[in-house]
Amino acid sequence: MDSEFTLPQCKKCQNGVLIPLSDYGRDGAPIKFKAWVCNNPECGFNIRIDNGEISYGRTIGYSSK
């Protein structure tokens, strides 16, 4: 089955699109779409889920892991 997946436009900058990111939970289970990040480097908007809480706008940085 072919389906088209359209990435949502960033509502903050209106220039980028939001890219979904996945991660793994504590028990190793995959978490799809844990975070969404704007692909416009000048914007930096992001939204994510941590322990069931939604946060957005945090500074994007490199992980020490």
DRENMIMAR-858070 format. One record per residue: residue number from 1; residue in three letters; y, x, z of N, C-alpha, C in turn. Coordinates in nm, 4 decimals. Layout:
rec pos NUM code ALA n.v Y n.u X n.w Z ca.v Y ca.u X ca.w Z c.v Y c.u X c.w Z
...
//
This chain:
rec pos 1 code MET n.v -0.1164 n.u 0.0839 n.w 0.0000 ca.v 0.0000 ca.u 0.0000 ca.w 0.0000 c.v 0.1238 c.u 0.0892 c.w 0.0000
rec pos 2 code ASP n.v 0.2058 n.u 0.0774 n.w -0.0997 ca.v 0.3307 ca.u 0.1517 ca.w -0.1076 c.v 0.4422 c.u 0.0680 c.w -0.0467
rec pos 3 code SER n.v 0.5187 n.u 0.1311 n.w 0.0401 ca.v 0.6339 ca.u 0.0622 ca.w 0.0965 c.v 0.7497 c.u 0.1600 c.w 0.1007
rec pos 4 code GLU n.v 0.8660 n.u 0.1084 n.w 0.0754 ca.v 0.9857 ca.u 0.1907 ca.w 0.0756 c.v 1.0459 c.u 0.1892 c.w 0.2153
rec pos 5 code PHE n.v 1.0788 n.u 0.3062 n.w 0.2660 ca.v 1.1387 ca.u 0.3198 ca.w 0.3981 c.v 1.2798 c.u 0.3726 c.w 0.3784
rec pos 6 code THR n.v 1.3793 n.u 0.2936 n.w 0.4114 ca.v 1.5178 ca.u 0.3334 ca.w 0.3961 c.v 1.5722 c.u 0.3784 c.w 0.5311
rec pos 7 code LEU n.v 1.6273 n.u 0.4983 n.w 0.5355 ca.v 1.6846 ca.u 0.5489 ca.w 0.6595 c.v 1.8180 c.u 0.4791 c.w 0.6858
rec pos 8 code PRO n.v 1.8453 n.u 0.4439 n.w 0.8121 ca.v 1.9701 ca.u 0.3746 ca.w 0.8437 c.v 2.0903 c.u 0.4686 c.w 0.8373
rec pos 9 code GLN n.v 2.2019 n.u 0.4152 n.w 0.7940 ca.v 2.3261 ca.u 0.4914 ca.w 0.7886 c.v 2.3782 c.u 0.5115 c.w 0.9306
rec pos 10 code CYS n.v 2.4361 n.u 0.6273 n.w 0.9561 ca.v 2.4951 ca.u 0.6557 ca.w 1.0865 c.v 2.6199 c.u 0.5698 c.w 1.1037
rec pos 11 code LYS n.v 2.6237 n.u 0.4937 n.w 1.2117 ca.v 2.7371 ca.u 0.4055 ca.w 1.2380 c.v 2.8556 c.u 0.4810 c.w 1.2958
rec pos 12 code LYS n.v 2.8330 n.u 0.6041 n.w 1.3431 ca.v 2.9425 ca.u 0.6822 ca.w 1.4004 c.v 3.0279 c.u 0.7461 c.w 1.2908
rec pos 13 code CYS n.v 2.9633 n.u 0.8185 n.w 1.1981 ca.v 3.0400 ca.u 0.8923 ca.w 1.0973 c.v 3.0428 c.u 0.8233 c.w 0.9611
rec pos 14 code GLN n.v 2.9514 n.u 0.7331 n.w 0.9357 ca.v 2.9405 ca.u 0.6618 ca.w 0.8086 c.v 2.9055 c.u 0.7525 c.w 0.6903
rec pos 15 code ASN n.v 2.8834 n.u 0.8822 n.w 0.7146 ca.v 2.8521 ca.u 0.9754 ca.w 0.6052 c.v 2.7063 c.u 1.0181 c.w 0.6043
rec pos 16 code GLY n.v 2.6443 n.u 1.0234 n.w 0.7206 ca.v 2.5066 ca.u 1.0701 ca.w 0.7308 c.v 2.4092 c.u 0.9544 c.w 0.7455
rec pos 17 code VAL n.v 2.2827 n.u 0.9906 n.w 0.7499 ca.v 2.1770 ca.u 0.8939 ca.w 0.7782 c.v 2.1056 c.u 0.9402 c.w 0.9043
rec pos 18 code LEU n.v 2.0431 n.u 0.8462 n.w 0.9751 ca.v 1.9703 ca.u 0.8791 ca.w 1.0964 c.v 1.8270 c.u 0.9167 c.w 1.0617
rec pos 19 code ILE n.v 1.7870 n.u 1.0353 n.w 1.1050 ca.v 1.6546 ca.u 1.0895 ca.w 1.0785 c.v 1.5689 c.u 1.0669 c.w 1.2031
rec pos 20 code PRO n.v 1.4504 n.u 1.0032 n.w 1.1888 ca.v 1.3651 ca.u 0.9825 ca.w 1.3062 c.v 1.2888 c.u 1.1096 c.w 1.3433
rec pos 21 code LEU n.v 1.2767 n.u 1.1327 n.w 1.4728 ca.v 1.2014 ca.u 1.2469 ca.w 1.5240 c.v 1.0924 c.u 1.1960 c.w 1.6176
rec pos 22 code SER n.v 0.9790 n.u 1.2617 n.w 1.6173 ca.v 0.8663 ca.u 1.2241 ca.w 1.7025 c.v 0.8405 c.u 1.3333 c.w 1.8040
rec pos 23 code ASP n.v 0.7611 n.u 1.3005 n.w 1.9052 ca.v 0.7284 ca.u 1.3964 ca.w 2.0108 c.v 0.5919 c.u 1.3598 c.w 2.0668
rec pos 24 code TYR n.v 0.5507 n.u 1.4285 n.w 2.1700 ca.v 0.4256 ca.u 1.3986 ca.w 2.2386 c.v 0.4554 c.u 1.3667 c.w 2.3837
rec pos 25 code GLY n.v 0.3842 n.u 1.2699 n.w 2.4393 ca.v 0.3996 ca.u 1.2324 ca.w 2.5793 c.v 0.3293 c.u 1.3300 c.w 2.6720
rec pos 26 code ARG n.v 0.3361 n.u 1.3011 n.w 2.8004 ca.v 0.2764 ca.u 1.3892 ca.w 2.9018 c.v 0.1270 c.u 1.4069 c.w 2.8820
rec pos 27 code ASP n.v 0.0594 n.u 1.3013 n.w 2.8378 ca.v -0.0854 ca.u 1.3079 ca.w 2.8187 c.v -0.1242 c.u 1.3491 c.w 2.6779
rec pos 28 code GLY n.v -0.0275 n.u 1.3909 n.w 2.5980 ca.v -0.0546 ca.u 1.4357 ca.w 2.4626 c.v -0.0549 c.u 1.3265 c.w 2.3581
rec pos 29 code ALA n.v -0.0243 n.u 1.2036 n.w 2.3978 ca.v -0.0206 ca.u 1.0928 ca.w 2.3017 c.v 0.1067 c.u 1.1029 c.w 2.2172
rec pos 30 code PRO n.v 0.0951 n.u 1.0807 n.w 2.0868 ca.v 0.2139 ca.u 1.0888 ca.w 2.0017 c.v 0.3114 c.u 0.9749 c.w 2.0309
rec pos 31 code ILE n.v 0.4400 n.u 1.0075 n.w 2.0278 ca.v 0.5467 ca.u 0.9080 ca.w 2.0431 c.v 0.6273 c.u 0.9104 c.w 1.9142
rec pos 32 code LYS n.v 0.6065 n.u 0.8088 n.w 1.8307 ca.v 0.6798 ca.u 0.8011 ca.w 1.7046 c.v 0.8205 c.u 0.7503 c.w 1.7302
rec pos 33 code PHE n.v 0.9136 n.u 0.8059 n.w 1.6588 ca.v 1.0544 ca.u 0.7651 ca.w 1.6641 c.v 1.1106 c.u 0.7727 c.w 1.8057
rec pos 34 code LYS n.v 1.0845 n.u 0.8827 n.w 1.8739 ca.v 1.1386 ca.u 0.9034 ca.w 2.0083 c.v 1.2894 c.u 0.9248 c.w 2.0029
rec pos 35 code ALA n.v 1.3365 n.u 0.9842 n.w 1.8952 ca.v 1.4791 ca.u 1.0127 ca.w 1.8818 c.v 1.5223 c.u 0.9918 c.w 1.7373
rec pos 36 code TRP n.v 1.6478 n.u 0.9632 n.w 1.7207 ca.v 1.7097 ca.u 0.9532 ca.w 1.5887 c.v 1.8333 c.u 1.0421 c.w 1.5910
rec pos 37 code VAL n.v 1.8497 n.u 1.1255 n.w 1.4865 ca.v 1.9596 ca.u 1.2203 ca.w 1.4818 c.v 2.0299 c.u 1.2082 c.w 1.3467
rec pos 38 code CYS n.v 2.1631 n.u 1.2109 n.w 1.3498 ca.v 2.2399 ca.u 1.2070 ca.w 1.2246 c.v 2.2231 c.u 1.3395 c.w 1.1521
rec pos 39 code ASN n.v 2.2008 n.u 1.3323 n.w 1.0218 ca.v 2.1813 ca.u 1.4553 ca.w 0.9445 c.v 2.3131 c.u 1.5204 c.w 0.9029
rec pos 40 code ASN n.v 2.4263 n.u 1.4619 n.w 0.9390 ca.v 2.5572 ca.u 1.5208 ca.w 0.9112 c.v 2.5879 c.u 1.6192 c.w 1.0252
rec pos 41 code PRO n.v 2.5897 n.u 1.7513 n.w 0.9980 ca.v 2.6090 ca.u 1.8486 ca.w 1.1049 c.v 2.7435 c.u 1.8354 c.w 1.1763
rec pos 42 code GLU n.v 2.8425 n.u 1.7806 n.w 1.1109 ca.v 2.9734 ca.u 1.7622 ca.w 1.1742 c.v 2.9730 c.u 1.6447 c.w 1.2713
rec pos 43 code CYS n.v 2.8791 n.u 1.5536 n.w 1.2592 ca.v 2.8729 ca.u 1.4343 ca.w 1.3429 c.v 2.7964 c.u 1.4609 c.w 1.4719
rec pos 44 code GLY n.v 2.6696 n.u 1.4927 n.w 1.4608 ca.v 2.5881 ca.u 1.5238 ca.w 1.5768 c.v 2.5426 c.u 1.4041 c.w 1.6586
rec pos 45 code PHE n.v 2.5618 n.u 1.2803 n.w 1.6092 ca.v 2.5185 ca.u 1.1634 ca.w 1.6854 c.v 2.3671 c.u 1.1644 c.w 1.7009
rec pos 46 code ASN n.v 2.3200 n.u 1.1247 n.w 1.8189 ca.v 2.1768 ca.u 1.1153 ca.w 1.8430 c.v 2.1502 c.u 1.0077 c.w 1.9465
rec pos 47 code ILE n.v 2.0331 n.u 0.9492 n.w 1.9358 ca.v 1.9882 ca.u 0.8486 ca.w 2.0314 c.v 1.8416 c.u 0.8774 c.w 2.0601
rec pos 48 code ARG n.v 1.8015 n.u 0.8671 n.w 2.1882 ca.v 1.6646 ca.u 0.9025 ca.w 2.2235 c.v 1.6141 c.u 0.8195 c.w 2.3409
rec pos 49 code ILE n.v 1.4833 n.u 0.8212 n.w 2.3572 ca.v 1.4183 ca.u 0.7514 ca.w 2.4675 c.v 1.3542 c.u 0.8566 c.w 2.5577
rec pos 50 code ASP n.v 1.3881 n.u 0.8536 n.w 2.6863 ca.v 1.3295 ca.u 0.9434 ca.w 2.7855 c.v 1.2825 c.u 0.8615 c.w 2.9040
rec pos 51 code ASN n.v 1.1521 n.u 0.8632 n.w 2.9281 ca.v 1.0941 ca.u 0.7888 ca.w 3.0408 c.v 1.1378 c.u 0.6427 c.w 3.0419
rec pos 52 code GLY n.v 1.1440 n.u 0.5822 n.w 2.9250 ca.v 1.1787 ca.u 0.4412 ca.w 2.9134 c.v 1.3273 c.u 0.4119 c.w 2.9142
rec pos 53 code GLU n.v 1.4111 n.u 0.5132 n.w 2.9277 ca.v 1.5559 ca.u 0.4941 ca.w 2.9273 c.v 1.6136 c.u 0.5436 c.w 2.7958
rec pos 54 code ILE n.v 1.7089 n.u 0.4690 n.w 2.7432 ca.v 1.7744 ca.u 0.5045 ca.w 2.6175 c.v 1.9023 c.u 0.5807 c.w 2.6490
rec pos 55 code SER n.v 1.9195 n.u 0.6956 n.w 2.5839 ca.v 2.0435 ca.u 0.7720 ca.w 2.5993 c.v 2.0956 c.u 0.8066 c.w 2.4607
rec pos 56 code TYR n.v 2.2257 n.u 0.8237 n.w 2.4512 ca.v 2.2825 ca.u 0.8598 ca.w 2.3215 c.v 2.4044 c.u 0.9488 c.w 2.3407
rec pos 57 code GLY n.v 2.4348 n.u 1.0224 n.w 2.2351 ca.v 2.5542 ca.u 1.1050 ca.w 2.2334 c.v 2.5445 c.u 1.2362 c.w 2.3087
rec pos 58 code ARG n.v 2.4264 n.u 1.2693 n.w 2.3608 ca.v 2.4135 ca.u 1.3973 ca.w 2.4306 c.v 2.4299 c.u 1.5113 c.w 2.3319
rec pos 59 code THR n.v 2.4768 n.u 1.6238 n.w 2.3819 ca.v 2.4952 ca.u 1.7420 ca.w 2.2977 c.v 2.3589 c.u 1.7885 c.w 2.2470
rec pos 60 code ILE n.v 2.3528 n.u 1.8181 n.w 2.1195 ca.v 2.2296 ca.u 1.8677 ca.w 2.0590 c.v 2.2241 c.u 2.0176 c.w 2.0780
rec pos 61 code GLY n.v 2.1112 n.u 2.0648 n.w 2.1249 ca.v 2.0938 ca.u 2.2093 ca.w 2.1462 c.v 1.9500 c.u 2.2478 c.w 2.1191
rec pos 62 code TYR n.v 1.9210 n.u 2.3737 n.w 2.1389 ca.v 1.7867 ca.u 2.4243 ca.w 2.1184 c.v 1.7083 c.u 2.4133 c.w 2.2491
rec pos 63 code SER n.v 1.5826 n.u 2.3784 n.w 2.2371 ca.v 1.4957 ca.u 2.3695 ca.w 2.3533 c.v 1.4478 c.u 2.5070 c.w 2.3949
rec pos 64 code SER n.v 1.4292 n.u 2.5244 n.w 2.5243 ca.v 1.3768 ca.u 2.6513 ca.w 2.5728 c.v 1.2260 c.u 2.6572 c.w 2.5660
rec pos 65 code LYS n.v 1.1645 n.u 2.5467 n.w 2.5252 ca.v 1.0187 ca.u 2.5390 ca.w 2.5172 c.v 0.9662 c.u 2.6001 c.w 2.3900
//
